[in-house]
């Protein structure tokens, strides 16, 4: 639950004004009755034990202290019950190892428990309830009203807190149902503890508390095994989803999304081994993708470098454990760190680092689950990279590294669909052919001709950039697609392309001579321009008209010039 600094400050101010003074006035108006240091100490000790051993239900720690506080209230009065619950909530918060971002929960829960204690206690006194030993008949109704009023006020305070945070909550939600269900167990236990403690003393806490704590431990163990089974099932599902993805970026994002949903992660980093460095691939902080412009790490340098160097996972429960190991970037509020190598073919290919602002946020079985997931990740990344490399090789010209005709045809078809759907305003096509290229091959060799083709491809890529797509159409022909570019603008760009080729000599090597001399050779190109929908209604017509402009308008007119397609009358 997010909270601003202003809201957190308001909570602390309210706590400072309410709780300390409230406890003092509670002592003045409702001092302890039947004060017995041994019994009171036993109650407080038992409350602390229950607080540090909460019941785990659906992965959430639940503090079931109501039955102990009820017995303490009936025997010693309101002041002692207030103190008991304050001690319990502080112990509970320490057990949860809350981080700096959630520290507002300490004063807020302290306020809630204080108000619940005072309100339900005042209601108890108002309806005639008494402190000390009484018959079951005399205590039952007041004690029941005491419990119910405490639950109802708890719900009201939760609603008020959500309103304070501008969040919605149901008036009668699952929390209220759970509280009343728990009361069916806690209420008779509290009465039983009160009467038994009155007759046999503090030993009653042992007789009733031991079965309760044993049941809590059994439930915790069962819940832990259930969590492990759920994690294992999730890891298999995530593994299948990862292996189905064929893009590296898609694999990385899917993995991080699933990790953030599965584990208490505030900071996640995926690093890739490149040569002798560990380079950042992905960086997510508080559910936001961040820049990856962090300096690379060396082997055995920092936590990630250590995991890379040793090939073993690392688990740190608090800041003091890893401060001497860490090097480089790490968020200021990090406490727990979990780092696992990404291994494939028995070699470390990368490192995953997860972090949380909470102390002891990760357990050993979670480390095991992440290790399994990283095995899936390593295979998925390798498969995706292989697929992308295969796809690139099928889409690119092996010589110039530009897109090939097959890719360009598909792209042009897609762009025409966008044009027809209104997503594009126009499409312009530039087609160019190197003049007298056969003489270059004849005079200097085909390898020298390849050097010109490669250099020309680089010039075109640099010149066009992100404004369009450059492809090798075949032989010495190149083609440029310019989306949302008018015919007039495309003609101007084509003229710049022509000058870029003609005004700068190409450096090549004469492969037909023994000494293989370096030659500066001037090259020119003839260029044709056509646009859609002005000149063509489909992709093949656009290519045909640009080709016609190239040969009839530029080549036949003397070469080294730009011509645009003109419809015949």
C-alpha positions, 0 to 999 in steps of 0.5 A: 500500500503506497503512502506519501511522505506527508501522509507518513508524517501525519501518522507519526504526529497523530501517534505522538499526540495520542498514544503516549498521552492516552496510555498515561490517562488510561493509567490515571482513570483505569489503573491495574486491578489485582496487580500481580507482578508474576502473572502480569510478567507471564502475560506479557512474555506470552504475548511476545511469544505469540507475536513473534510466532504468528499464524501464517494463512495464505502466506500472510502472517496473522496476529491472534492475540485477542484471546490473551488480551481478553483474559488480561483485560478481565483480570487486570483492567484496561491499562494493562490490556493497552500496554500488553497490546502495544508490546505485542504489536511492536514485537509483531512488527519487529518479527515482520522485519518491515523496511523503511518504506513500510515503517509507518505501519508501526505507529499506525498499528499502535494507534489502531490497537490503542483506540480499539483497546480504549473503545472496547474497554469503555463499552465494557465498563458502560454496560456494567462489566467488572474487572476481577473474578465473576461468574461465567453468566455475569461475564459472558455478555459484557465480554462478548460485547467487548470483543464485538465492539473491538472488531467493529472499530477495527473495521471502521479504522481500516475504512478510515485509513483507506480513505486517508490514502485515497483508496477504496475498501469494501464496508463488509469485506473479507477482513470483517468475515475473518475477524468474526470467524476468528472470534468464535475460536478466540472468545472461548479460549480467552474466557477459558484462560481467564478462569483457569489462570484465576484458579491455578495462576500463570501455569494456565498460560502454559496449559492453554498456550502450549497447544495453541503454539504447537498448532501454530507451528504445525500450521506454519510448517504445513503452510511452508510446504504448501508454499514450496509446492506452489512455487515449484508449480509456478516455476514450471509454468513460468519455464514453459512460458519462457521457452515459448517466447522467441524474442530476447526482450520478450523473454527478459520482460516476461521473466522479470514480470513473473519474478516480481509477481512471485517474490517480494522484489523491489529491485531486480537486475539481469546481467549478461556475461560479455567477454571479461565483463558483466553488462546490465541487460535489464533494471527494474526498480519499484516496478519501473524499468530504469536505464541500464547505463550502469558501468559493467562489473568484472569477475569477482567484483561486487555481489554479481561479480562474485556470483559470476566468479564462483558460479554459486548463489548468494543470499544476504539477509541484511545490509551488514552482511553484504556491505563489504562485498558490494561494489558499484551501484546499489539502492540506498534502502536495500537490506536483503539480496538474493543473487543467482548465476544464469547457467547454460551448458555448465557455464555461467552466462549471466547473473540475476540479482534481486533485492528488497528493503526488508530484512530477511525477505528471502528464504533458502527455498526461494533461492532454490526456486529462483535457481530453477527459474534461472535455468529456464531463463538461460535456455530461453535466452539462448533459444531466443538469440539463436532464433533472432540470429537466424531471422536476421541472417534470413532478412539481411544481405550477407555482403552489405548487412542491409535488409534483403529483397524478401524482407523489403517486400514484406515490409512494403506490404505492411506499410501499404496496409497501414496506408490503406488503413489511414495510419500512413499519409503517404509512402515514397520509394527511392531506387538507385543503381550504380552507374557502369558497375560492370566496368569496376568489376572488370577493371579491379575485380569482383572483390573490389566491387564488393568493397564499393557495395559495402561502403555504399550501404554504410553511407546510405544507412548513415544518411537515412537513419531512422527516417526510412529503411534501406535494402539491397534490391539485387546486384548493384541496385539499392532501394529506400522506403520513406514512410510519411514522406511526400514525393517532393521531399523524397526527391530532395533526399534522393538528390542528397543521396546522389551527391553523397555518392558522387562527391566522395570517392570510394576507397578500394583495393585493386585485386587484379594486381599483384601488389593490391594497390589502394585506389580512390574511385569516383562512382555515380548512381542513377536514381528513380523516385515514386510515391503512393498513393500519388503514383501507385495503389499497391506495392508492386506498382510502386516498385515498378514505377520507381524502377521505370523512373530510374531507367527511363528518366535517369539512366537514359537521360545520361546517368548520375541524376535523379528522376521522378515517375511521371504518369503517361497521359 
